Amino acid sequence: LHAVRVHQPGGLEAMVYEEVRTPEPAPGTVLIKIAAAGVNFIDTYQRSGLYPLPTPFTLGVEGAGTVVAVGDGVAGYRPGDRVTWISRQLHGSYAEYAVVPAARLVPVPDGVDLKQAAAVMTQGVTAYTFVNGVRPLQPGDTALIHAAAGGTGQMLVRMAKMRGAHVIGTVSTAEKEQVARQAGADEVIRYSEVDFETEARRLTGGRGVDVVFDGVGKDTFEKSLACLRRRGMMVLFGNASGPVPPVNPLLLGQKGSLYLTRPMVFDYVEERAELLENAGAVLAMVGSGRLPVHIDRELKLSQAAEAHRLLQGRETTGKLLLTP
Ligand SMILES: NC(=O)c1ccc[n+]([C@@H]2O[C@H](COP(=O)([O-])OP(=O)(O)OC[C@H]3O[C@@H](n4cnc5c(N)ncnc54)[C@H](OP(=O)(O)O)[C@@H]3O)[C@@H](O)[C@H]2O)c1
């Protein structure tokens, strides 16, 4: 059996595709044969050591597959059941098999295939909790969404539109602009070519946007604050360009009594009820066809390094999957 493990944090070479023993399901856990693992930017932070973890560890915060065996005390799951998961504690989805606590699993409804499920558990659920929980969007709100053609970006655009917001997306290329428009962005700014602060101000008649969703981080943070209207909210949620340096709270006052939050999706799906509610809602939207899932490409588990290279090299739009 194979898994992609990190023994020493670092660059792409830190990912080792290697033989591991078949895990046994401990009490309260379930052994799953993995159909697909989602690749997320957080995997690159865990690999590089930006988000430190005890080594060695198997990468991968989300996946989907079928139940093979259940540990003692597990009720509600049987071999053959189709399940998916997202977890802050690593249960290693870059692998052929994973052992996941039953409490972290979500049943995959009929009409949703396992690859679609693996593709939405992080990026889809993140977007859903951000526009419904972190900053509930209302019709009339204008949201600025960075990297709008990315995996999380496209999901944010789609879900912000579902809530009736006006959406301004940023992207780096003409091709990505098409992708962001297809996802529903009303306006798209190519921030690689024009100043997005000036454009966001112009597009809002000088007022500024109500909320910014910023997963790019270092390169966009300061200008993102400058795009906000008085008492607007900055939702900083990632470090695709690098982590943001320390922020002086006085800045929030100077820029118009702004709100700053730095959410992690895991804190919005930690409780069993919230996990089922939020992931269940996203999976139901996929099943009904209301939420199209854009899978950019599937790579083999042994190509995990190539997957990280593509993601960090800004060469993807939508979701990257690894299949055993
Ligand atoms: N806090 C949470 O709970 C949470 C949950 C999910 C995701 N996230 C964060 O959301 C962000 C997006 O994650 P994702 O997995 O959906 O990836 P993604 O958006 O599909 O890929 C990252 C995108 O960021 C943009 N980008 C801008 N500057 C970049 C740079 N210097 N290097 C690389 N990319 C750059 C690129 O789009 P352009 O080429 O258009 O600029 C790139 O395609 C990440 O920061 C991730 O950590 C956070």
The ligand as an SDF file (V2000), in Angstrom:
LIG
                    3D

 48 52  0  0  0  0  0  0  0  0999 V2000
   -8.8090   29.4270    5.9870 N   0  0  0  0  0  0  0  0  0  0  0  0
   -9.3950   28.3710    5.4790 C   0  0  0  0  0  0  0  0  0  0  0  0
  -10.1480   27.6770    6.1360 O   0  0  0  0  0  0  0  0  0  0  0  0
   -9.1330   28.0240    4.0440 C   0  0  0  0  0  0  0  0  0  0  0  0
   -9.8390   26.9860    3.4220 C   0  0  0  0  0  0  0  0  0  0  0  0
   -9.5960   26.7310    2.0630 C   0  0  0  0  0  0  0  0  0  0  0  0
   -8.6590   27.4850    1.3830 C   0  0  0  0  0  0  0  0  0  0  0  0
   -7.9650   28.4510    2.0380 N   0  0  0  0  0  0  0  0  0  0  0  0
   -6.9950   29.2980    1.3530 C   0  0  0  0  0  0  0  0  0  0  0  0
   -7.5590   29.7540    0.1560 O   0  0  0  0  0  0  0  0  0  0  0  0
   -6.5300   30.0220   -0.7730 C   0  0  0  0  0  0  0  0  0  0  0  0
   -6.8550   29.3150   -2.0660 C   0  0  0  0  0  0  0  0  0  0  0  0
   -6.7220   27.9180   -1.8690 O   0  0  0  0  0  0  0  0  0  0  0  0
   -7.0790   26.9020   -3.0190 P   0  0  0  0  0  0  0  0  0  0  0  0
   -6.6880   25.5680   -2.5270 O   0  0  0  0  0  0  0  0  0  0  0  0
   -8.4710   27.1370   -3.4500 O   0  0  0  0  0  0  0  0  0  0  0  0
   -6.0600   27.3280   -4.1840 O   0  0  0  0  0  0  0  0  0  0  0  0
   -6.3850   28.0790   -5.5640 P   0  0  0  0  0  0  0  0  0  0  0  0
   -7.1180   29.3340   -5.2830 O   0  0  0  0  0  0  0  0  0  0  0  0
   -6.9670   27.1170   -6.5110 O   0  0  0  0  0  0  0  0  0  0  0  0
   -4.9380   28.4520   -6.0450 O   0  0  0  0  0  0  0  0  0  0  0  0
   -4.2890   29.6010   -5.5710 C   0  0  0  0  0  0  0  0  0  0  0  0
   -4.4910   30.8050   -6.4840 C   0  0  0  0  0  0  0  0  0  0  0  0
   -4.0180   31.9510   -5.7920 O   0  0  0  0  0  0  0  0  0  0  0  0
   -3.6180   32.9070   -6.7260 C   0  0  0  0  0  0  0  0  0  0  0  0
   -2.3120   33.4690   -6.3670 N   0  0  0  0  0  0  0  0  0  0  0  0
   -2.0480   34.7830   -6.2220 C   0  0  0  0  0  0  0  0  0  0  0  0
   -0.7600   34.9790   -5.9330 N   0  0  0  0  0  0  0  0  0  0  0  0
   -0.1790   33.7660   -5.8980 C   0  0  0  0  0  0  0  0  0  0  0  0
    1.1580   33.3340   -5.6780 C   0  0  0  0  0  0  0  0  0  0  0  0
    2.1630   34.1910   -5.4140 N   0  0  0  0  0  0  0  0  0  0  0  0
    1.4180   32.0020   -5.7220 N   0  0  0  0  0  0  0  0  0  0  0  0
    0.4460   31.1220   -5.9680 C   0  0  0  0  0  0  0  0  0  0  0  0
   -0.8540   31.4780   -6.1980 N   0  0  0  0  0  0  0  0  0  0  0  0
   -1.1580   32.7990   -6.1710 C   0  0  0  0  0  0  0  0  0  0  0  0
   -3.5500   32.2240   -8.0970 C   0  0  0  0  0  0  0  0  0  0  0  0
   -4.6380   32.7030   -8.8840 O   0  0  0  0  0  0  0  0  0  0  0  0
   -4.3320   33.9130   -9.9200 P   0  0  0  0  0  0  0  0  0  0  0  0
   -3.3210   33.3560  -10.8690 O   0  0  0  0  0  0  0  0  0  0  0  0
   -5.6420   34.2320  -10.5590 O   0  0  0  0  0  0  0  0  0  0  0  0
   -3.7860   35.0300   -9.0970 O   0  0  0  0  0  0  0  0  0  0  0  0
   -3.6970   30.7580   -7.7540 C   0  0  0  0  0  0  0  0  0  0  0  0
   -4.3170   30.0230   -8.7890 O   0  0  0  0  0  0  0  0  0  0  0  0
   -5.2470   29.5730   -0.1220 C   0  0  0  0  0  0  0  0  0  0  0  0
   -4.6120   30.6610    0.4760 O   0  0  0  0  0  0  0  0  0  0  0  0
   -5.7220   28.6140    0.9360 C   0  0  0  0  0  0  0  0  0  0  0  0
   -4.8330   28.4920    2.0010 O   0  0  0  0  0  0  0  0  0  0  0  0
   -8.1920   28.7220    3.3460 C   0  0  0  0  0  0  0  0  0  0  0  0
  1  2  1  0
  2  3  2  0
  2  4  1  0
  4  5  1  0
  4 48  2  0
  5  6  2  0
  6  7  1  0
  7  8  2  0
  8  9  1  0
  8 48  1  0
  9 10  1  0
  9 46  1  0
 10 11  1  0
 11 12  1  0
 11 44  1  0
 12 13  1  0
 13 14  1  0
 14 15  2  0
 14 16  1  0
 14 17  1  0
 17 18  1  0
 18 19  2  0
 18 20  1  0
 18 21  1  0
 21 22  1  0
 22 23  1  0
 23 24  1  0
 23 42  1  0
 24 25  1  0
 25 26  1  0
 25 36  1  0
 26 27  1  0
 26 35  1  0
 27 28  2  0
 28 29  1  0
 29 30  1  0
 29 35  2  0
 30 31  1  0
 30 32  2  0
 32 33  1  0
 33 34  2  0
 34 35  1  0
 36 37  1  0
 36 42  1  0
 37 38  1  0
 38 39  2  0
 38 40  1  0
 38 41  1  0
 42 43  1  0
 44 45  1  0
 44 46  1  0
 46 47  1  0
M  CHG  2   8   1  16  -1
M  END
$$$$
